[in-house]
Amino acid sequence: MPSRDAWDPQPKLVPTRREPVMAHLRLPPSDGIIEWHRHTWGQIACPRVGSIRVSAPGMMWIVPLWRAVWIPPGIDHQVVMLGHVEFHALYIEPGASPLPSDACSVIEVSDLMRVLTGSLAASTQASPRHRQLAMQLLLEEIRGAPTLPLGLPLPTERRLRTLCAAMMEEPGSQRTLQEWARVVGASDRTLARLFQSELNTSFAIWRRQLRLSRAIDLIGRGVPLHVVAAELGYANAPAFSTMFRHALGFPPSQLTGTAATRRR
């Protein structure tokens, strides 16, 4: 695991009622970390290079390039850079929050959203009317953005926490729930019940979400798709790509360097 440099990017400009959206381009150190903190405003973080890992109490998200994570006001969170990362940060005044205020989520970033974000980050000297129009259009784009199922719920119950930690160490393991139950010293029926009661999901779905998270991390670091597929327990790259597309609605090749370059 890489060593991580703590990084604390305090925004020079924060959102106000007059200017409800502030956009900044962030260039953190590779594998850097922004430790646990919270804002009085909402935040959207959108990688344009690489991927980030965002943690909040009980949840974790891996956010690939040209997707974005919404963090509502007052939510404790930590951000980890997965290798070399560049990302846009949008700070949004609470009264203008475009998404629900009770939970984080990952959204698709449209081409228009990407252009507006880049324009706001680069043009602080633009006319007030131009900035207001760009902000309002950007907020409308965010409100209509599709969400992506990229969250990984994290348990607190001791036995389930032990199991999930072991699976995170071996995301490509083909062990069944019964086999994992013997490893952690609990019955498979107990573990299945805990997945539902603690995480509101099943063992199979949680494992798929874990593999998706790991895949996005590896692809963002430039690991070839056939290597990613093998590490995650798939027979070949096409089998892995089919699972990925079925779960997220786009192929993993969209996250590779060539595709990223086309969208910049």
C-alpha positions, -999 to 999 in steps of 0.1 A, spaced: 0 0 0 15 34 -9 24 59 17 0 89 17 7 126 21 -19 145 40 -33 173 19 -56 201 31 -69 223 2 -87 252 18 -108 269 -9 -99 305 -16 -135 313 -25 -166 297 -9 -201 297 -22 -226 324 -12 -262 332 -20 -250 357 -46 -226 331 -62 -240 297 -51 -214 276 -70 -176 279 -68 -154 257 -90 -118 249 -84 -93 227 -102 -73 205 -76 -39 191 -83 -32 169 -52 0 148 -46 -1 113 -60 -17 89 -35 -25 120 -13 -52 120 13 -76 146 26 -84 135 61 -118 133 77 -136 167 76 -169 183 68 -182 214 50 -211 238 57 -217 237 19 -223 208 -5 -194 195 -26 -191 177 -59 -157 161 -67 -152 151 -103 -119 135 -114 -106 144 -148 -75 122 -144 -74 91 -123 -99 80 -96 -106 89 -60 -119 69 -30 -144 88 -9 -154 74 25 -183 85 47 -197 68 79 -208 33 68 -200 38 30 -172 40 5 -172 50 -31 -146 47 -59 -152 75 -83 -136 72 -118 -127 99 -142 -156 120 -156 -180 107 -130 -186 127 -98 -194 122 -61 -220 144 -43 -212 151 -7 -240 170 11 -234 198 37 -224 185 71 -214 149 61 -181 137 75 -159 124 47 -124 114 37 -109 116 2 -80 94 -10 -62 98 -43 -57 65 -62 -24 73 -79 -21 105 -99 -53 125 -98 -66 158 -110 -101 168 -101 -126 196 -102 -142 205 -69 -176 223 -69 -187 240 -37 -224 246 -36 -243 269 -12 -268 248 9 -298 267 -4 -289 257 -39 -282 220 -33 -291 202 -65 -293 167 -50 -307 151 -18 -291 164 14 -292 132 34 -267 110 15 -237 109 -8 -241 96 -43 -221 91 -76 -235 107 -107 -227 107 -144 -210 138 -158 -224 150 -191 -203 168 -216 -221 201 -209 -215 196 -171 -178 191 -178 -175 222 -200 -194 244 -175 -173 232 -146 -141 239 -165 -153 273 -175 -163 283 -140 -130 271 -126 -110 290 -152 -129 322 -156 -133 340 -122 -130 373 -142 -160 366 -164 -190 390 -161 -213 384 -132 -242 377 -156 -221 351 -175 -212 333 -143 -248 334 -130 -261 318 -162 -233 292 -161 -240 284 -124 -278 280 -130 -273 258 -160 -247 237 -142 -271 231 -112 -298 220 -137 -275 195 -153 -265 181 -119 -302 177 -109 -309 157 -140 -277 136 -139 -282 98 -137 -268 81 -105 -244 52 -106 -245 21 -82 -209 26 -71 -213 26 -33 -199 -1 -11 -217 -3 23 -194 -11 52 -206 -31 83 -202 -25 120 -212 -60 133 -180 -78 143 -185 -111 123 -196 -93 92 -168 -68 95 -143 -96 97 -157 -112 66 -158 -80 46 -123 -71 55 -111 -106 44 -129 -102 11 -114 -68 5 -80 -84 8 -90 -111 -18 -116 -95 -41 -110 -122 -67 -116 -151 -44 -141 -177 -57 -150 -188 -22 -187 -194 -16 -205 -179 14 -203 -213 31 -165 -214 26 -161 -179 39 -183 -188 69 -157 -214 79 -129 -189 75 -145 -163 99 -161 -188 123 -198 -181 117 -226 -200 100 -235 -191 64 -271 -185 74 -260 -160 101 -238 -142 76 -265 -141 50 -289 -126 75 -263 -100 86 -257 -89 50 -295 -81 48 -300 -66 82 -267 -46 83 -261 -36 47 -295 -42 30 -279 -63 3 -268 -99 -4 -234 -115 -3 -233 -119 -41 -242 -82 -47 -218 -69 -21 -190 -90 -37 -199 -76 -71 -197 -40 -58 -164 -48 -42 -150 -61 -75 -163 -31 -94 -146 -8 -69 -113 -26 -72 -116 -27 -110 -121 11 -112 -90 16 -90 -69 -7 -111 -81 7 -145 -75 42 -133 -39 32 -126 -34 20 -161 -36 -18 -154 -46 -37 -186 -81 -51 -187 -70 -87 -190 -49 -83 -158 -78 -67 -140 -101 -95 -151 -76 -122 -138 -71 -104 -105 -108 -103 -99 -115 -139 -107 -128 -137 -142 -118 -162 -169 -110 -135 -195 -114 -98 -202 -147 -102 -222 -164 -119 -192 -152 -92 -169 -163 -65 -194 -198 -80 -197 -203 -79 -159 -189 -43 -157 -212 -30 -185 -242 -48 -171 -237 -32 -137 -227 3 -147 -241 8 -182 -208 15 -199 -177 -6 -207 -145 -5 -187 -126 6 -218 -143 40 -212 -120 45 -182 -87 36 -200 -62 62 -209 -71 64 -246 -108 71 -238 -99 96 -211 -77 115 -235 -105 118 -260 -128 134 -234 -103 160 -221 
